[in-house]
Amino acid sequence: MRNDRKLGFGLMRLPMLQEDPEKIDIEMTKKMVDLFIERGFTYFDTAWMYCGFQSENAVKEVGSLTVL
């Protein structure tokens, strides 16, 4: 089945932990990614420098995606 949805999930700005604003809130990010996938979307945009160079590692921790 072809996915014609055009919306992408940008990983440039992710929720950060209140107790440590330098760290990404992985649990909240998981919820956001799961909801995005449940709605039928599949395009994710990330780059090594997003979120203070933490974005791609966060995506790996989420576990739903493979960083290419």
C-alpha positions as CSV (number, residue, x, y, z in Angstrom):
1,M,0.0,0.0,0.0
2,R,1.4,3.4,-1.0
3,N,1.5,6.1,1.6
4,D,0.4,9.5,0.0
5,R,0.6,11.4,3.2
6,K,2.8,14.5,2.9
7,L,3.4,15.5,6.5
8,G,6.8,14.9,8.0
9,F,7.9,14.6,11.6
10,G,10.7,17.1,12.2
11,L,13.2,16.1,14.9
12,M,14.9,19.4,15.0
13,R,13.1,20.4,18.3
14,L,12.1,17.7,20.7
15,P,10.7,17.9,24.2
16,M,13.4,18.4,26.8
17,L,13.4,17.2,30.4
18,Q,12.3,19.9,32.9
19,E,14.9,18.7,35.5
20,D,17.7,18.7,32.8
21,P,16.9,21.0,29.9
22,E,20.0,19.6,28.1
23,K,18.4,16.1,27.7
24,I,15.6,15.0,25.4
25,D,12.5,13.6,27.1
26,I,12.6,10.2,25.5
27,E,9.3,9.0,26.9
28,M,7.4,12.0,25.5
29,T,9.2,11.6,22.2
30,K,8.1,8.0,22.1
31,K,4.5,9.0,22.6
32,M,4.8,11.6,19.8
33,V,6.4,9.2,17.4
34,D,3.9,6.4,18.1
35,L,0.9,8.8,17.5
36,F,2.5,10.0,14.3
37,I,2.9,6.4,13.0
38,E,-0.6,5.4,14.2
39,R,-2.0,8.3,12.1
40,G,-0.4,6.7,9.0
41,F,2.6,9.0,8.6
42,T,6.0,7.6,7.9
43,Y,8.4,10.4,7.0
44,F,10.9,11.5,9.7
45,D,13.5,14.3,9.3
46,T,16.6,14.3,11.4
47,A,20.2,15.5,11.2
48,W,23.2,15.0,13.4
49,M,23.2,18.6,14.6
50,Y,19.5,18.8,15.7
51,C,18.8,19.2,19.5
52,G,22.4,19.9,20.4
53,F,23.7,16.9,18.4
54,Q,21.3,14.5,20.4
55,S,18.5,14.1,17.9
56,E,19.7,10.9,16.1
57,N,20.6,9.2,19.4
58,A,17.2,10.0,20.7
59,V,15.6,8.4,17.6
60,K,17.6,5.3,18.2
61,E,16.4,5.2,21.8
62,V,12.8,5.6,20.7
63,G,13.2,2.2,18.9
64,S,10.5,2.7,16.4
65,L,12.8,4.0,13.7
66,T,16.1,3.2,12.1
67,V,18.4,6.1,11.4
68,L,19.8,5.9,7.9
